[in-house]
Amino acid sequence: MTKYVIHGGSPLYGEITISGAKNAAVAILPAALLVDGVCRIENIPQISDVTLILEILEELGAGIRVINRHTIDIDCSHVRNTRASYEIMRKIRASYYVIGSLLGRFGSAEVAMPGGCDFGVRPIDQHIKGFVAMGAQVNVEGGFIHAQAESGRLVGTQVYLDVVSVGATINIMLGACRAKGLTVIENAAKEPHVVDLANFLNSMGADIMGAGTDVIKIRGVDRMQGGFYSIIPDQIEAGTYMTAVAAAGGEVVIQNVIPKHLECITAKLLEMGVEVEELDDAVVVRREHPLRKANIKTMPYPGFPTDMQPQIVACLCLAQGTSIITEGVWDNRYRYVDEFKRLGANIRVDGKIAVVEGVDRLMGAPIRACDLRAGAAMVVASLAAEGTTEIDSVYHIERGYENLIEKLKGVGADIEVVSVPDGLEKQQVG
Ligand code: EPZ
């Protein structure tokens, strides 16, 4: 096991290049199960969540050939197994995308209930509602989801989502690609990774219209062939480095981004007194003056992303004035606040609201990453804190950030990875 040791308090200068989007990759890789042929997928981030998804695909019988660090060929032509085991599924939330893919291709799936970051209850009723509407029988028994299309193939229909759910939108879209007839998803999620998945599926022969709006129409096709696809840059990774510069100060060019995807984050940073300049495929982030307070409510895209909430709070801890944060997506996404308090932050939480009173400085302390984005936010806070911060349980962070240490060192951060003897840190799955 490892921990990060960060000597904070110095501004960041230089360039950081953003990797492929985690939440697009973890949907696109299982989507290859729908394809009879080789999918060459480029710009795959090297993170542990991707490794786990590839393990699930291999267990199901996919042929995987590594072309280079960020490119692989996946051939699912010979997959016949439709059962994904508990041992791997429990480790990652996005593993549930194999349900839509297997059900869509074979009319049947038997998959252990997924794991994932703990933000309170994480239901999958909307996924199940979609599959049932498309003619599947779905039972949850002994920790497994058993799904079977009654006529052997899902049948297109209209599905209205009661909540805007990224996972349900993606899973129903996966199920619908090879279903009989037209599926219409209403109140669909509009996140960039939903659009990226639709683009991938269309380039492999699917017929999807409307991704990126709240009505997505999928006309089922009999066959999908192989092809090439390159995954979009990671919106949240880019946003995390933007907040790192906002918190620590300095000037960093963040390369390989789609600035449009960052607008929801950029708008708040501008309000807080950070300068953000948009270039074609980069943003320049500069912070020279003290940060100002901001009120933020997290919402589905194009609102402010819940996956950026802890990182922006890290900045607001040091902003002048009182900021009010409303978490509009998850029930319990403030578990990290007690760790921030160890650094000297002044935050009160009441249900979905957090009140952040800005302080003049944070001071380094030992803290623990409690989930992926909270862990990233602890890195952001530590870069701004005076003295030394030690963050443990960093395997959470490594689920979603490729080369975080090297990227931050490249802009002058004093951060290193230190080994912790086995047994001193208890591993949880996230
Ligand atoms: C995705 O999770 C992301 N994960 C999460 O990012 C992200 O926080 C979330 O979307 C919201 O943007 C991946 O893409 C792998 P949802 P997902 O279904 O799909 C409720 C990260 O850090 N809901 O959009 O699981 C649910 O309780 C991760 O990268 C139901 O009620 O989220 C929540 O309140 C963490 N019933 C809201 O909808 C359902 O059937 C949004 O959840 C499904 C969801």
Residues whose N, C-alpha, C, O or C-beta is under 5 A from the ligand:
A	BS01	EPZ	N23 A94 C117 V121 R122 P123 I124 D125 Q126 H127 V163 V164 S165 V166 G167 A168 T306 D307 V329 W330 L372 R373
